[in-house]
Amino acid sequence: MSEKDINSLEVFKGTVEVMLEDGVLTIEEKRLIIKLATLLDLEPDEPARVYEAITSKNNIEGGRAIGRIKQLKVYQNLYEVALVNESLSRDEWRVIRHMKRQFEISD
């Protein structure tokens, strides 16, 4: 388990990139990305800035450091949102696995 801080915009950008890998943003993925933006306390313009950085293949500037406790809370809350339907879609599992790797959460 890592104790290092992670940048909020990098987390958001990496997660959106995972969601867009198959070229389709599903309803479940949209629900998760909206919740993730809230959990990361993103400013209203930041999701659009992240999307622009992805489409233009640029790095994203700014964001805030996310400490370990916040990382675990974000992961837990996002997982709970994904479980609303009682079963996770393949796309939701990809996002959850990505978040787990990004936050270095072990089993």
N, C-alpha and C positions, 0 to 999 in steps of 0.2 A: 504494500500500500504506500502510495506516494504522499508526501507532505507538501509538495511544491504547489505554488499558486499557478493558476491557469487563467489566461485572458478570456473574458466573456465573449468578445467578438470572434475570437479564434474558435471557441467552442461552437458558437452559433454557426459560423461559416463552415466549419468541418461537418457539422450535422446536416446543414442544408445540402452540401455537396454530396453526402451519402444518399440523401433523399432523391437527388436529381440523377443519380448514376444510371437508373433505368429509363430516364427521359420522361417519367410520369410522376406527378405529385398527387398522390391519392388523398382522399378525404381524411383518412386516418393520419397520414403524414402532415397534412395541413393542420389538423387538430393538435398534433404534437409540436409542430414548429411554433404555433401561436402560444401554446403553453410554455414552451422553452423560452421564448422571448420574454414572457412575463416572469418566469422563474429566475432568469438572468438579470432582471431589472434593466432591460435594454431601454434606451430612450426611443421615443416614437419614430425618429428618422433612421435609427440604426439598422433595422431589418432591411430596409430598402438599400442602404449603403452597402450592406453585406451582399445582397443579391447583385448589385452593380459590380462589386469587386469580383464576384464569381463569374459573371458573364463576360467581364473584360479581362479575366485572368490576372487580376492585380491582388496585391496584399491589402489587408484592411488595417487602417490606422485607428488608434483609440481603444476604447473598452476599459474594463476594470479587472483587477485581479480577483480571482475567486479562490478563497481559502478552502481548506479541506472540509470543514463542517458544511459550508455552503455547497460544495461539490456533491457531498453525500445527500443533502436535502434536495438538490436539483434532480439527482438521479432517482431518488425515492419517489418524489412527486411526479416525475415524468413517467416512471414505471406504473404508478397508480393510474394515471390518465390513460395509458395504453391498455390497462386491464379493464377499463370501463365496460367493454364488450364481452368480457369474460374469457376471450381468447384473442391472442395476438396474431395479426396477419404477418405474412413474411416480411413486408415492408416495415412494420412496427418492430419486429425482432431485429432487423438490420440496424434500426436507429438505436434501440436499447443496447445492443452489442457494441455499437460504435461509442455510445456514451460511457459504457463500462470501461472500454479500452482507453478512451480519452481521459477519464478520471482515475485510471489505474485501480479499478475496483476488482478485487479477487473474489473467488467463490467462497 
